[in-house]
Amino acid sequence: MTLSPKDWHNRFRLQAGWTKSLRQYYFSRLVEDQGASILEIGCGTGAVTSGLEDTGIGYAHARMHGLDLHLPFLRLARHNVPQARFICGDAFHLPY
């Protein structure tokens, strides 16, 4: 059975819930002023990226970037989180 990008997104959202409190803890210590940038490597469909508001940081305090190799996932991520910037690329060769 092949999963669609939307099916993957549902799975990724479930998995993102498992680490939500850990992300809240780290983000609260990493991002203390406006203008910070966060790069999520392997962002998939944006399931974790979309939860940035839930961490107490919000998109007004940090620029969120997502990187993934799978273009269909990135298309869905761009739809799910228009506030973030998503790039197709390889973590071993960052396009920054």
Chimera marker file (.cmm) of the C-alpha trace (Angstrom):
<marker_set name="trace">
<marker id="1" x="0.000" y="0.000" z="0.000" r="1" g="1" b="0" radius="0.5"/>
<marker id="2" x="1.333" y="3.393" z="-1.021" r="1" g="1" b="0" radius="0.5"/>
<marker id="3" x="0.448" y="6.356" z="1.161" r="1" g="1" b="0" radius="0.5"/>
<marker id="4" x="-0.458" y="9.722" z="-0.334" r="1" g="1" b="0" radius="0.5"/>
<marker id="5" x="1.257" y="12.896" z="0.921" r="1" g="1" b="0" radius="0.5"/>
<marker id="6" x="-1.922" y="13.693" z="2.910" r="1" g="1" b="0" radius="0.5"/>
<marker id="7" x="-1.819" y="10.228" z="4.515" r="1" g="1" b="0" radius="0.5"/>
<marker id="8" x="1.834" y="10.817" z="5.388" r="1" g="1" b="0" radius="0.5"/>
<marker id="9" x="0.924" y="14.206" z="6.845" r="1" g="1" b="0" radius="0.5"/>
<marker id="10" x="-1.575" y="12.571" z="9.204" r="1" g="1" b="0" radius="0.5"/>
<marker id="11" x="1.072" y="10.091" z="10.275" r="1" g="1" b="0" radius="0.5"/>
<marker id="12" x="3.680" y="12.835" z="10.747" r="1" g="1" b="0" radius="0.5"/>
<marker id="13" x="1.230" y="14.897" z="12.848" r="1" g="1" b="0" radius="0.5"/>
<marker id="14" x="0.700" y="11.917" z="15.132" r="1" g="1" b="0" radius="0.5"/>
<marker id="15" x="4.455" y="11.472" z="15.502" r="1" g="1" b="0" radius="0.5"/>
<marker id="16" x="4.954" y="15.215" z="16.074" r="1" g="1" b="0" radius="0.5"/>
<marker id="17" x="2.622" y="14.971" z="19.046" r="1" g="1" b="0" radius="0.5"/>
<marker id="18" x="5.028" y="12.566" z="20.728" r="1" g="1" b="0" radius="0.5"/>
<marker id="19" x="7.800" y="15.181" z="20.869" r="1" g="1" b="0" radius="0.5"/>
<marker id="20" x="5.755" y="18.366" z="21.308" r="1" g="1" b="0" radius="0.5"/>
<marker id="21" x="6.734" y="18.989" z="24.940" r="1" g="1" b="0" radius="0.5"/>
<marker id="22" x="10.408" y="18.410" z="24.140" r="1" g="1" b="0" radius="0.5"/>
<marker id="23" x="10.268" y="20.952" z="21.301" r="1" g="1" b="0" radius="0.5"/>
<marker id="24" x="8.546" y="23.452" z="23.583" r="1" g="1" b="0" radius="0.5"/>
<marker id="25" x="11.342" y="23.038" z="26.107" r="1" g="1" b="0" radius="0.5"/>
<marker id="26" x="14.151" y="23.502" z="23.559" r="1" g="1" b="0" radius="0.5"/>
<marker id="27" x="12.506" y="26.339" z="21.643" r="1" g="1" b="0" radius="0.5"/>
<marker id="28" x="11.855" y="28.272" z="24.838" r="1" g="1" b="0" radius="0.5"/>
<marker id="29" x="15.597" y="28.253" z="25.509" r="1" g="1" b="0" radius="0.5"/>
<marker id="30" x="16.886" y="28.733" z="21.978" r="1" g="1" b="0" radius="0.5"/>
<marker id="31" x="14.713" y="31.552" z="20.747" r="1" g="1" b="0" radius="0.5"/>
<marker id="32" x="14.683" y="34.475" z="23.125" r="1" g="1" b="0" radius="0.5"/>
<marker id="33" x="14.546" y="37.407" z="20.751" r="1" g="1" b="0" radius="0.5"/>
<marker id="34" x="12.818" y="38.273" z="17.524" r="1" g="1" b="0" radius="0.5"/>
<marker id="35" x="14.631" y="37.575" z="14.306" r="1" g="1" b="0" radius="0.5"/>
<marker id="36" x="15.818" y="34.055" z="15.119" r="1" g="1" b="0" radius="0.5"/>
<marker id="37" x="15.780" y="31.372" z="12.425" r="1" g="1" b="0" radius="0.5"/>
<marker id="38" x="14.916" y="27.712" z="12.851" r="1" g="1" b="0" radius="0.5"/>
<marker id="39" x="15.734" y="25.079" z="10.230" r="1" g="1" b="0" radius="0.5"/>
<marker id="40" x="13.833" y="21.809" z="10.316" r="1" g="1" b="0" radius="0.5"/>
<marker id="41" x="15.772" y="19.216" z="8.351" r="1" g="1" b="0" radius="0.5"/>
<marker id="42" x="13.527" y="16.488" z="7.010" r="1" g="1" b="0" radius="0.5"/>
<marker id="43" x="10.424" y="18.643" z="7.428" r="1" g="1" b="0" radius="0.5"/>
<marker id="44" x="8.209" y="16.365" z="5.355" r="1" g="1" b="0" radius="0.5"/>
<marker id="45" x="4.716" y="17.834" z="5.082" r="1" g="1" b="0" radius="0.5"/>
<marker id="46" x="5.276" y="20.520" z="7.695" r="1" g="1" b="0" radius="0.5"/>
<marker id="47" x="3.646" y="18.646" z="10.586" r="1" g="1" b="0" radius="0.5"/>
<marker id="48" x="6.221" y="19.859" z="13.107" r="1" g="1" b="0" radius="0.5"/>
<marker id="49" x="6.643" y="23.240" z="11.442" r="1" g="1" b="0" radius="0.5"/>
<marker id="50" x="2.927" y="23.921" z="11.697" r="1" g="1" b="0" radius="0.5"/>
<marker id="51" x="3.137" y="23.433" z="15.458" r="1" g="1" b="0" radius="0.5"/>
<marker id="52" x="5.562" y="26.307" z="15.989" r="1" g="1" b="0" radius="0.5"/>
<marker id="53" x="2.728" y="28.478" z="17.292" r="1" g="1" b="0" radius="0.5"/>
<marker id="54" x="2.022" y="25.816" z="19.936" r="1" g="1" b="0" radius="0.5"/>
<marker id="55" x="5.535" y="26.205" z="21.357" r="1" g="1" b="0" radius="0.5"/>
<marker id="56" x="4.907" y="29.750" z="22.506" r="1" g="1" b="0" radius="0.5"/>
<marker id="57" x="7.389" y="31.193" z="20.008" r="1" g="1" b="0" radius="0.5"/>
<marker id="58" x="5.185" y="31.960" z="17.053" r="1" g="1" b="0" radius="0.5"/>
<marker id="59" x="6.109" y="33.023" z="13.561" r="1" g="1" b="0" radius="0.5"/>
<marker id="60" x="6.508" y="36.654" z="14.652" r="1" g="1" b="0" radius="0.5"/>
<marker id="61" x="9.536" y="35.688" z="16.757" r="1" g="1" b="0" radius="0.5"/>
<marker id="62" x="11.283" y="33.206" z="14.472" r="1" g="1" b="0" radius="0.5"/>
<marker id="63" x="11.700" y="32.616" z="10.767" r="1" g="1" b="0" radius="0.5"/>
<marker id="64" x="10.918" y="28.972" z="10.123" r="1" g="1" b="0" radius="0.5"/>
<marker id="65" x="12.624" y="27.088" z="7.298" r="1" g="1" b="0" radius="0.5"/>
<marker id="66" x="11.961" y="23.518" z="6.263" r="1" g="1" b="0" radius="0.5"/>
<marker id="67" x="14.206" y="21.297" z="4.152" r="1" g="1" b="0" radius="0.5"/>
<marker id="68" x="13.224" y="17.998" z="2.582" r="1" g="1" b="0" radius="0.5"/>
<marker id="69" x="14.123" y="15.856" z="-0.425" r="1" g="1" b="0" radius="0.5"/>
<marker id="70" x="10.549" y="14.854" z="-1.259" r="1" g="1" b="0" radius="0.5"/>
<marker id="71" x="8.909" y="17.508" z="-3.452" r="1" g="1" b="0" radius="0.5"/>
<marker id="72" x="5.286" y="16.256" z="-3.046" r="1" g="1" b="0" radius="0.5"/>
<marker id="73" x="5.707" y="16.583" z="0.734" r="1" g="1" b="0" radius="0.5"/>
<marker id="74" x="7.069" y="20.114" z="0.336" r="1" g="1" b="0" radius="0.5"/>
<marker id="75" x="4.105" y="21.148" z="-1.801" r="1" g="1" b="0" radius="0.5"/>
<marker id="76" x="1.797" y="20.065" z="0.999" r="1" g="1" b="0" radius="0.5"/>
<marker id="77" x="4.019" y="21.765" z="3.609" r="1" g="1" b="0" radius="0.5"/>
<marker id="78" x="3.830" y="25.052" z="1.690" r="1" g="1" b="0" radius="0.5"/>
<marker id="79" x="0.050" y="24.748" z="1.700" r="1" g="1" b="0" radius="0.5"/>
<marker id="80" x="-0.116" y="23.795" z="5.397" r="1" g="1" b="0" radius="0.5"/>
<marker id="81" x="2.311" y="26.464" z="6.662" r="1" g="1" b="0" radius="0.5"/>
<marker id="82" x="2.445" y="29.429" z="4.282" r="1" g="1" b="0" radius="0.5"/>
<marker id="83" x="4.356" y="31.484" z="6.892" r="1" g="1" b="0" radius="0.5"/>
<marker id="84" x="7.408" y="29.228" z="6.577" r="1" g="1" b="0" radius="0.5"/>
<marker id="85" x="9.938" y="28.885" z="3.783" r="1" g="1" b="0" radius="0.5"/>
<marker id="86" x="10.361" y="25.368" z="2.374" r="1" g="1" b="0" radius="0.5"/>
<marker id="87" x="13.227" y="24.242" z="0.183" r="1" g="1" b="0" radius="0.5"/>
<marker id="88" x="13.897" y="20.989" z="-1.616" r="1" g="1" b="0" radius="0.5"/>
<marker id="89" x="17.402" y="19.920" z="-0.758" r="1" g="1" b="0" radius="0.5"/>
<marker id="90" x="19.818" y="17.531" z="0.887" r="1" g="1" b="0" radius="0.5"/>
<marker id="91" x="20.955" y="18.034" z="4.482" r="1" g="1" b="0" radius="0.5"/>
<marker id="92" x="24.481" y="17.006" z="3.492" r="1" g="1" b="0" radius="0.5"/>
<marker id="93" x="24.579" y="19.837" z="0.958" r="1" g="1" b="0" radius="0.5"/>
<marker id="94" x="22.555" y="22.653" z="2.485" r="1" g="1" b="0" radius="0.5"/>
<marker id="95" x="21.299" y="25.133" z="-0.123" r="1" g="1" b="0" radius="0.5"/>
<marker id="96" x="21.971" y="28.124" z="2.136" r="1" g="1" b="0" radius="0.5"/>
<link id1="1" id2="2" r="1" g="1" b="0" radius="0.2"/>
<link id1="2" id2="3" r="1" g="1" b="0" radius="0.2"/>
<link id1="3" id2="4" r="1" g="1" b="0" radius="0.2"/>
<link id1="4" id2="5" r="1" g="1" b="0" radius="0.2"/>
<link id1="5" id2="6" r="1" g="1" b="0" radius="0.2"/>
<link id1="6" id2="7" r="1" g="1" b="0" radius="0.2"/>
<link id1="7" id2="8" r="1" g="1" b="0" radius="0.2"/>
<link id1="8" id2="9" r="1" g="1" b="0" radius="0.2"/>
<link id1="9" id2="10" r="1" g="1" b="0" radius="0.2"/>
<link id1="10" id2="11" r="1" g="1" b="0" radius="0.2"/>
<link id1="11" id2="12" r="1" g="1" b="0" radius="0.2"/>
<link id1="12" id2="13" r="1" g="1" b="0" radius="0.2"/>
<link id1="13" id2="14" r="1" g="1" b="0" radius="0.2"/>
<link id1="14" id2="15" r="1" g="1" b="0" radius="0.2"/>
<link id1="15" id2="16" r="1" g="1" b="0" radius="0.2"/>
<link id1="16" id2="17" r="1" g="1" b="0" radius="0.2"/>
<link id1="17" id2="18" r="1" g="1" b="0" radius="0.2"/>
<link id1="18" id2="19" r="1" g="1" b="0" radius="0.2"/>
<link id1="19" id2="20" r="1" g="1" b="0" radius="0.2"/>
<link id1="20" id2="21" r="1" g="1" b="0" radius="0.2"/>
<link id1="21" id2="22" r="1" g="1" b="0" radius="0.2"/>
<link id1="22" id2="23" r="1" g="1" b="0" radius="0.2"/>
<link id1="23" id2="24" r="1" g="1" b="0" radius="0.2"/>
<link id1="24" id2="25" r="1" g="1" b="0" radius="0.2"/>
<link id1="25" id2="26" r="1" g="1" b="0" radius="0.2"/>
<link id1="26" id2="27" r="1" g="1" b="0" radius="0.2"/>
<link id1="27" id2="28" r="1" g="1" b="0" radius="0.2"/>
<link id1="28" id2="29" r="1" g="1" b="0" radius="0.2"/>
<link id1="29" id2="30" r="1" g="1" b="0" radius="0.2"/>
<link id1="30" id2="31" r="1" g="1" b="0" radius="0.2"/>
<link id1="31" id2="32" r="1" g="1" b="0" radius="0.2"/>
<link id1="32" id2="33" r="1" g="1" b="0" radius="0.2"/>
<link id1="33" id2="34" r="1" g="1" b="0" radius="0.2"/>
<link id1="34" id2="35" r="1" g="1" b="0" radius="0.2"/>
<link id1="35" id2="36" r="1" g="1" b="0" radius="0.2"/>
<link id1="36" id2="37" r="1" g="1" b="0" radius="0.2"/>
<link id1="37" id2="38" r="1" g="1" b="0" radius="0.2"/>
<link id1="38" id2="39" r="1" g="1" b="0" radius="0.2"/>
<link id1="39" id2="40" r="1" g="1" b="0" radius="0.2"/>
<link id1="40" id2="41" r="1" g="1" b="0" radius="0.2"/>
<link id1="41" id2="42" r="1" g="1" b="0" radius="0.2"/>
<link id1="42" id2="43" r="1" g="1" b="0" radius="0.2"/>
<link id1="43" id2="44" r="1" g="1" b="0" radius="0.2"/>
<link id1="44" id2="45" r="1" g="1" b="0" radius="0.2"/>
<link id1="45" id2="46" r="1" g="1" b="0" radius="0.2"/>
<link id1="46" id2="47" r="1" g="1" b="0" radius="0.2"/>
<link id1="47" id2="48" r="1" g="1" b="0" radius="0.2"/>
<link id1="48" id2="49" r="1" g="1" b="0" radius="0.2"/>
<link id1="49" id2="50" r="1" g="1" b="0" radius="0.2"/>
<link id1="50" id2="51" r="1" g="1" b="0" radius="0.2"/>
<link id1="51" id2="52" r="1" g="1" b="0" radius="0.2"/>
<link id1="52" id2="53" r="1" g="1" b="0" radius="0.2"/>
<link id1="53" id2="54" r="1" g="1" b="0" radius="0.2"/>
<link id1="54" id2="55" r="1" g="1" b="0" radius="0.2"/>
<link id1="55" id2="56" r="1" g="1" b="0" radius="0.2"/>
<link id1="56" id2="57" r="1" g="1" b="0" radius="0.2"/>
<link id1="57" id2="58" r="1" g="1" b="0" radius="0.2"/>
<link id1="58" id2="59" r="1" g="1" b="0" radius="0.2"/>
<link id1="59" id2="60" r="1" g="1" b="0" radius="0.2"/>
<link id1="60" id2="61" r="1" g="1" b="0" radius="0.2"/>
<link id1="61" id2="62" r="1" g="1" b="0" radius="0.2"/>
<link id1="62" id2="63" r="1" g="1" b="0" radius="0.2"/>
<link id1="63" id2="64" r="1" g="1" b="0" radius="0.2"/>
<link id1="64" id2="65" r="1" g="1" b="0" radius="0.2"/>
<link id1="65" id2="66" r="1" g="1" b="0" radius="0.2"/>
<link id1="66" id2="67" r="1" g="1" b="0" radius="0.2"/>
<link id1="67" id2="68" r="1" g="1" b="0" radius="0.2"/>
<link id1="68" id2="69" r="1" g="1" b="0" radius="0.2"/>
<link id1="69" id2="70" r="1" g="1" b="0" radius="0.2"/>
<link id1="70" id2="71" r="1" g="1" b="0" radius="0.2"/>
<link id1="71" id2="72" r="1" g="1" b="0" radius="0.2"/>
<link id1="72" id2="73" r="1" g="1" b="0" radius="0.2"/>
<link id1="73" id2="74" r="1" g="1" b="0" radius="0.2"/>
<link id1="74" id2="75" r="1" g="1" b="0" radius="0.2"/>
<link id1="75" id2="76" r="1" g="1" b="0" radius="0.2"/>
<link id1="76" id2="77" r="1" g="1" b="0" radius="0.2"/>
<link id1="77" id2="78" r="1" g="1" b="0" radius="0.2"/>
<link id1="78" id2="79" r="1" g="1" b="0" radius="0.2"/>
<link id1="79" id2="80" r="1" g="1" b="0" radius="0.2"/>
<link id1="80" id2="81" r="1" g="1" b="0" radius="0.2"/>
<link id1="81" id2="82" r="1" g="1" b="0" radius="0.2"/>
<link id1="82" id2="83" r="1" g="1" b="0" radius="0.2"/>
<link id1="83" id2="84" r="1" g="1" b="0" radius="0.2"/>
<link id1="84" id2="85" r="1" g="1" b="0" radius="0.2"/>
<link id1="85" id2="86" r="1" g="1" b="0" radius="0.2"/>
<link id1="86" id2="87" r="1" g="1" b="0" radius="0.2"/>
<link id1="87" id2="88" r="1" g="1" b="0" radius="0.2"/>
<link id1="88" id2="89" r="1" g="1" b="0" radius="0.2"/>
<link id1="89" id2="90" r="1" g="1" b="0" radius="0.2"/>
<link id1="90" id2="91" r="1" g="1" b="0" radius="0.2"/>
<link id1="91" id2="92" r="1" g="1" b="0" radius="0.2"/>
<link id1="92" id2="93" r="1" g="1" b="0" radius="0.2"/>
<link id1="93" id2="94" r="1" g="1" b="0" radius="0.2"/>
<link id1="94" id2="95" r="1" g="1" b="0" radius="0.2"/>
<link id1="95" id2="96" r="1" g="1" b="0" radius="0.2"/>
</marker_set>
